[in-house]
Amino acid sequence: MIRTPTFWQTEKDAPLLTLNKGYLESQGDNIFTRVASWPGKAGLDTSSSSIKLIHVDKPDRILIADAERTFKSQQHRDDFVKLTAHLHSSFNDYAQGLGYVSSFLSLTMNTTDEINLLTLLNSSPKYVPGYWKHEAIKFATDAFVFLDLLKIYHPEIAAHFQKNTIDPGTFCQKWFVGLCVHVLPFEYLFTYYERFLEDGFVFLMKFGLSLVSNLRDSILKINNNPSHIFGLLRLDPKFIPHNDSFKIFLDKVFNDVKNYNLSEINWETMRQQAYDNNLKKRMESAKKALEEVHDDEIEDCQICKDDFPEVLCKQCNLKICENCHKKPPADSTHKSTHKVKPVDESGDEDEEEEDEEEEEPKKPEPKKEEPKKEELKKKDEEIDEVELLSTRIGKLTV
């Protein structure tokens, strides 16, 4: 991508290049020679035939949003959406970390090599299979494995994390899922990828241990301020100035990786223990709760597939949100002039009016007319209260 004539003119200030700091420009064609060796480092056959991207008519909105958060020009945003839509279709899932990694690789790698490499990373036990999912249980498990390793190698830091309610899934996500894009300066990010391709997920564990160890003194000084600790762990310039001292710090982090010998670790056992101790009950509770919720209670608007449906269009027979009713997309068959009727919060049609029409009117008793009205009013209020309570079912969060 960076070889296109107008790339630097249009993308100089792109969010993806925030930590480039002139590194790519300084490398010239050498950077392409360097990256060309990456598929081989991962054991891939580079002689495979060219891959044709899967065409997706309507890419998910998250892909479009991620494109806008990555590139400046519309052309490069469109290229990002085409690539990630292909990966989404191939992997049957998507996570923002995949967008980070794919956009970084696309800067210097051809599309075929990139897709082959990402497919391997997403499937091989050596790398990060299952990390790039909306609900990445395998990543969450490995985050707790990292915490268990931290308890072995640096117990005082692990205790400090727990004291300050630092969840390992939060900071490990930057290193493991996003593979340090937006964390490391490009000068070090290329080395990070090479070490990862050679040693797989084990390198990620070692790097994390080395990074935390080198941040030890700064971390232990912070109490009751989780955001500050998170800032250190993601190497945020607000908390760690990216100056000459920072380069010395990163050199030491990469050098100290060799101090951690994890060759005797039984990863299958550690992962099972981490899952059983930290995630099993949570997942079982979530599964049970979801089984008790009807599909129509979590149904989305049938146009935008995002907000909850609030009205039923009598002409389109679609359950849609108010926004899509008032301002329907140009390609939608629904029009704002169509007649609609309310849908309750669980996604069911509100048939209160129809029920009232079907109910046969009762003849009032003259002498007891007033008490009867009050009684009915009270009963109606009770019914309304129960219906209101039953429809206010919040979204379940694991």
RAQUI-V463847 format. One record per run of one state. SS is the DSSP state (H for helix, E for strand, - for the rest). FROM is the first residue (numbers start at 1). TO is the last residue. If there is no record, write none. Layout:
SS FROM TO
SS FROM TO
This chain:
- 1 6
H 7 11
- 12 14
H 15 17
- 18 22
H 23 27
- 28 29
H 30 36
- 37 37
H 38 41
- 42 60
H 61 68
- 69 73
H 74 91
- 92 95
H 96 106
- 107 110
H 111 123
- 124 136
H 137 153
- 154 154
H 155 163
- 164 167
H 168 177
- 178 185
H 186 199
- 200 200
H 201 214
- 215 215
H 216 220
- 221 225
H 226 233
- 234 243
H 244 259
- 260 266
H 267 278
- 279 279
H 280 291
- 292 294
H 295 298
- 299 299
E 300 300
- 301 307
E 308 308
- 309 310
E 311 313
- 314 318
E 319 320
- 321 321
H 322 326
- 327 339
E 340 343
- 344 348
E 349 349
- 350 351
H 352 358
- 359 365
H 366 391
- 392 398
